[in-house]
Amino acid sequence: MTMTELETKPAPAMDHALLARLTGALGDRATVAKLCSEFGDLYMEFLPDIFHSETGLAMEVAYAGHESGLMSELIADLGDNVVLADTQLRNWCPHFTLACGNGFIITLMENLLGALPETIEEPIHRPLSRIELDLSSMVFDKIANVLRSGVNAPGGFEPLIDMPHNAEDRPKPDADHIDPFAATIKMRIQLGTVASEFYLVVPQKALLKTVVTVPKSKNQMSRNKKEWAEQIAEQVRRSQVTLQAKIRLQTLTLNTISRLAAGDVIPFRDKGDVMVDVSANGKEMYRCEFGRAGEHYTVRVKDNVSSEDEILKHLMG
């Protein structure tokens, strides 16, 4: 090998784990385990009382251990039956992820709608609906504010939480993304007969600089039940809901229907103003008049079939 070849040959890249350890972004097992358990103590102390004071619901929270690894792999290991929200807290961590089992959000919604806890069964594994995602943002707000109360983040800034999303909708990291080492703090949460988990996936660079302290007063993080209920109603009102319009057609015999072909015309049942039933999620809400405005077919609301409270309760369910 010539001197020129020796000079131009690139130096081997330093091992990712070694570099992270040298720069304070990867800790030893004992240190990470201790910090994660301290977060567990913080949540066991505060979260049940916050939920009970604001919703009247009793729940149990317990520390369920931790996992260490690359952040994207830890998030993937949570599976597809979780809702996630990327979060930041100024002067503590610019990017960490909150996650919660879908079963908890679904069960919480049923409880808030008045179902008896003992009658609620284990929810099936499914993605959350839009309104359930809105409810999850409120749950993440509580989780993030418990964290804020117990970590050494100067300035008293509020956590910034992105819109929650189902696991299946999580975008893949960019090709040039450098995956940090992180830790997943796992918390078991039980509401009635339904047990689930929520998680904090935190880069170890932030975790290793954290001093977890338990605030003196539990009440400083709580709001009353009325404020919680009002916030839920406001979240529901802002949610996007798909409406369906149903127009009754003229009655036909089965013999005629069986012989319909492309190009055949079926008249509306109404002669004159054509009335339309508008519904969402199978719930009829309005009686409307069919019409047209420019290039768009429209409906004009003529009468309310359901009250506002009935509509909100149905859509939340």
Residue, then its C-alpha position, 0 to 999 in steps of 0.5 A: m500500500t502506497m503512502t498516498e493510499l494510506e493518507t486518503k483512506p478514511a478513519p474507521a467510525m467510532d462505535h455508536a455505543l462507545l461514543a454515546r457513553l463517552t458523551g454522556a448519552l448512554g449510562d450504566r444499567a444500575t444508574v438507568a434502572k435507579l432513575c427509571s424507578e424514581f419516575g415510577d415512584l413519582y407516578m405512583e404517588f401523584l397520577p391516581d390522585i389527579f385522575h380521581s380528583e378530576t374524574g371521580l374514577a379510582m385507578e391503580v398505578a404501579y411501576a412495571g420496569h424499564e427497557s434500554g436500547l435505541m429509541s426507534e426500536l424501543i418505540a417499535d417494541l411497544g406494538d401496534n395497540v398504543v397511541l403515541a405523542d412526541t413531546q418536548l420540555r424546554n430545559w429538560c429534553p427536546h424530544f421524548t415520546l409518551a405512549c399509552g395502551n389503547g385499552f386504557i383510553i377506550t375504557l376511560m371513555e366508557n367510564l366518563l360516559g357513565a358506564l359502570p366499571e364492573t360492566i366494562e370488558e377488556p377492549i378489543h385491539r383496535p386503533l383509536s377513533r378521532i374522538e378517542l385520540d382527542l381524549s388521549s391528548m388530555v391523558f398525555d397532558k396529565i402524564a407530561n405535567v406529572l413529569r414536569s413537576g418532578v424533574n429539574a427543568p428550570g423556567g417552569f415551562e409547560p410541556l409541548i405535546d404533538m397531536p397523538h397518533n395511532a401506532e400504525d400512523r407513526p411516520k418512519p424516521d428520516a434516512d439520515h436520522i441518528d438514533p439516540f440511546a433511550a430508556t422506556i419507563k413502563m407503568r401499569i395502570q388499572l381502571g376497574t377490571v381493565a389493566s393497561e400500561f403507559y410509557l415514557v421513552v426518554p433519551q438517556k442523554a436527558l435522563l442521566k442529567t435528571v434529578v427526580t424530586v417529589p413535589k410537596s403538594k399533590n393539589q398543585m397539579s389537580r383541577n376539579k372534575k367540572e373543568w375536566a368535563e368541560q375540557i372533554a366537551e370542548q375536545v369533542r366539539r373540535s373533533q372532525v366527524t364524518l356525516q352521512a346523508k340518506i335520501r328516501l327513494q321511490t318504492l320499487t318491487l323486487n322484480t323491478i330492482s332485480r332487473l335494474a341496469a346502468g342508465d336506469v333512473i330511480p326517482f326520489r320518494d318526495k315530490g317537491d322539496v326532497m328531504v334528507d336524513v343526516s346522521a353520524n355513526g348511525k345516529e340521526m341528527y338532522r332533517c334537511e332539504f336537498g338542494r344545490a349551490g353552484e357546482h355542489y349538491t347541498v343539504r339545508v338543515k330544517d329540523n334537529v332530530s337530536s339535542e346537542d347533549e344527545i349528539l355529543k354523548h353519541l359521538m363520544g361513544 
